[in-house]
């Protein structure tokens, strides 16, 4: 479904992505691992069109979508839960969800408002609350729910559990497992590499803007030593 070919991305004079190549098959789950500052979020922002690469290509279904605007990528069925959540603080929970409601590329509406409420009962109790009135965990639930309301075929989650209480973290991983079971492809970035490997089919490791390791998640989970040099395991 998604292919990245020799992508180089800069922030000003800083060379962040250095010839990244990666493939994300349809309906699969991919983990993106690496220490802080290795280029993971920059890769996601390049895929989503927030940053235009200096060279290389991003292909979606074989079509060159390099540098497409984020809203155009979203219309191709890409849901994005950004680091920092990105909810609208001046809108209510209900408004945050309904403003993103639409059918998927295939016309189906598997993820409805009612289904999101059933998935996140805590949000159902706070529908009239403004985004700024929610706890960090509730904001993360809202960010995920909003992305699901677009009925995506690929959901990108960038540090979805960062800074959350352990009970909320467990809830987020439960929801990620449920999403994966519905056939939605996922791209997951998280500091807990064990959880990432447990919830993905394949994983890649980034180091200084390059992919340095790619393998099936199960094989990496069974051999943590293979990750030790890259993640400090």
C-alpha atoms as one frame of an Amber mdcrd trajectory, in Angstrom:
protein
   0.000   0.000   0.000   2.681   2.490   1.044   6.262   2.657  -0.209   9.037
   5.112   0.625  11.935   5.292  -1.811  15.272   6.990  -1.030  13.663   9.857
   0.880  15.896  12.705   2.062  14.321  15.408   4.231  15.841  18.552   5.712
  14.833  21.055   8.370  16.734  24.092   7.190  20.361  23.001   6.937  19.791
  19.925   9.121  19.732  16.691   7.127  17.185  14.559   9.031  16.126  11.684
   6.755  19.025  10.180   4.824  17.807   7.910   2.077  14.944   6.123   3.831
  13.472   3.081   2.070  10.496   1.229   3.569   7.400  -0.704   2.548   4.072
  -0.946   4.382   1.832  -3.729   2.977  -1.939  -3.262   2.986  -3.842  -4.366
   6.109  -0.619  -4.940   8.042   0.807  -3.309  11.145   4.264  -1.747  11.137
   6.270  -0.619  14.147   8.686   2.292  13.813  11.378   2.104  16.486  14.410
   4.188  17.416  15.773   6.454  20.092  14.615  10.063  20.369  15.838  12.329
  17.615  16.434   9.566  15.063  13.878  10.869  12.540  10.731   8.853  13.282
   8.340  11.799  13.544  10.011  13.525  10.593   9.376  10.410   8.515   5.704
  10.447   9.485   5.394  14.170   8.774   7.033  13.602   5.398   4.577  10.811
   4.598   1.640  13.002   5.595   2.818  16.008   3.575   3.633  18.349   6.453
   7.256  18.323   5.288   8.297  18.027   1.655  11.313  15.800   1.009  14.298
  17.220  -0.823  14.494  14.050  -2.890  13.002  10.579  -3.070   9.389   9.472
  -3.438   6.365   8.482  -1.388   4.116   6.035  -3.237   0.561   5.133  -2.240
  -1.022   2.256  -4.175   1.780   2.732  -6.697   0.939   6.397  -7.260   3.464
   9.120  -6.519   2.021  11.248  -3.688   5.259  12.952  -2.677   4.557  16.301
  -1.060   0.778  16.057  -1.280  -0.954  18.321   1.227  -1.980  16.679   4.525
  -5.698  17.094   3.807  -5.258  15.380   0.444  -3.428  12.476   2.110  -6.238
  12.235   4.649  -8.727  11.902   1.785  -6.752   8.878   0.584  -7.703   7.066
   3.779  -4.761   7.944   6.011  -5.715   8.675   9.635  -3.160  10.464  11.812
  -2.886  10.635  15.599  -0.002  13.094  16.025   2.434  13.394  18.860   0.851
  15.986  21.153  -2.692  14.852  20.163  -3.642  17.903  18.087  -7.260  18.166
  19.210  -9.202  21.440  18.922  -9.279  22.867  22.466 -12.074  25.342  21.706
 -14.431  22.627  20.402 -16.407  20.182  22.514 -15.719  16.466  22.460 -18.798
  15.968  20.281 -17.697  18.698  17.848 -14.144  17.334  17.631 -15.553  13.971
  16.590 -18.359  15.021  14.266 -16.250  17.506  12.312 -14.112  14.616  11.039
 -16.934  12.154  10.348 -16.925  10.710   6.829 -17.093   7.441   4.917 -13.968
   5.513   4.023 -12.586   5.194   0.512 -14.812   2.167  -0.060 -17.895   4.094
   1.079 -18.286   2.139   4.302 -18.851   3.738   7.684 -17.656   1.016  10.030
 -16.536   3.600  12.588 -19.546   5.669  13.554 -20.049   8.126  16.395 -21.834
   5.407  18.404 -19.002   2.939  17.872 -16.419   5.470  19.060 -18.560   6.106
  22.144 -18.700   2.377  22.829 -14.925   2.132  22.403 -14.231   5.115  24.657
 -17.022   5.239  27.285 -15.133   7.945  29.134 -15.639  10.317  26.209 -19.379
   9.612  26.226 -19.490  11.141  29.713 -17.770  14.320  28.508 -19.421  15.130
  25.196 -20.161  18.733  26.129 -16.717  19.393  27.612 -14.228  21.481  25.679
 -11.039  19.836  24.508  -9.017  21.916  26.955 -11.065  20.533  29.865  -9.999
  16.931  29.277  -7.185  15.073  30.978  -4.214  13.990  28.896  -5.573  10.467
  28.611  -9.002  11.694  27.556  -7.418  13.965  24.950  -5.531  10.984  23.541
  -8.741   8.963  23.366 -10.369  11.871  21.568  -7.499  12.131  19.098  -7.743
   8.418  18.278 -11.531   8.553  18.095 -11.418  11.537  15.762  -9.041   9.687
  13.414 -11.285   6.612  13.452 -14.289   8.741  12.501 -12.623   9.217   9.099
 -12.842   5.433   8.575  -9.188   5.157   7.560  -7.488   2.233   5.883  -4.193
   3.210   7.539  -3.955   4.708  11.028  -0.677   6.341  12.067  -0.114   6.647
  15.822   2.858   8.754  16.912   3.666   8.274  20.619   0.025   7.579  21.525
   0.873   6.583  25.124   3.454   9.241  25.943   3.037  10.837  29.375  -0.096
   8.884  30.305  -0.916   7.025  33.529  -0.390   3.231  33.406  -4.116   2.429
  33.438  -4.723   4.750  30.501  -1.719   3.316  28.667  -3.179  -0.189  29.044
  -6.505   1.085  27.693  -4.836   2.666  24.653  -3.024  -0.569  23.801  -6.299
  -2.485  24.150  -7.922  -0.147  21.664  -4.961  -0.457  19.281  -5.389  -4.239
  19.367  -9.103  -3.843  18.606  -8.358  -1.516  15.694  -5.830  -3.935  14.268
  -8.341  -6.798  14.499 -10.765  -4.890  12.250  -8.296  -4.962   9.361  -7.163
  -1.343   9.537  -3.446  -1.090   8.811  -1.427   0.698  11.494   1.907   2.466
  11.730   2.930   2.726  15.380   5.647   4.792  17.049   6.067   4.301  20.784
   8.907   4.175  23.305   7.727   0.842  24.674   9.346  -1.373  22.051   7.974
  -4.539  23.629   4.399  -3.316  23.223   5.098  -2.136  19.695   6.434  -5.543
  18.712   3.472  -7.277  20.377   0.992  -5.222  18.334   2.662  -5.229  14.906
   3.517  -7.661  12.112   6.797  -6.063  11.101   9.099  -3.425  12.555  11.887
  -1.152  11.369  14.508   0.625  13.441  15.768   4.113  12.639  19.190   5.462
  13.515  20.287   8.969  12.519  17.744   9.249   9.740  18.277   5.804   8.225
  16.545   2.427   8.441  19.166   0.176  10.019  17.081  -2.902  10.837  13.890
  -4.401   9.437  12.347  -7.717  10.438   9.197  -9.479  11.544   8.105  -8.191
  14.935   7.879 -11.674  16.423  11.495 -12.461  15.537  12.721  -9.208  17.069
  10.688  -9.817  20.220  12.271 -13.261  20.548  15.790 -11.823  20.175  16.071
  -8.535  22.097  19.843  -8.627  21.655  19.299  -7.710  18.009  17.858  -4.398
  19.191  20.358  -3.646  21.938  22.773  -1.665  19.818  20.047   0.568  18.372
  17.660   1.074  21.281  19.908   0.651  24.293  17.823  -2.338  25.424
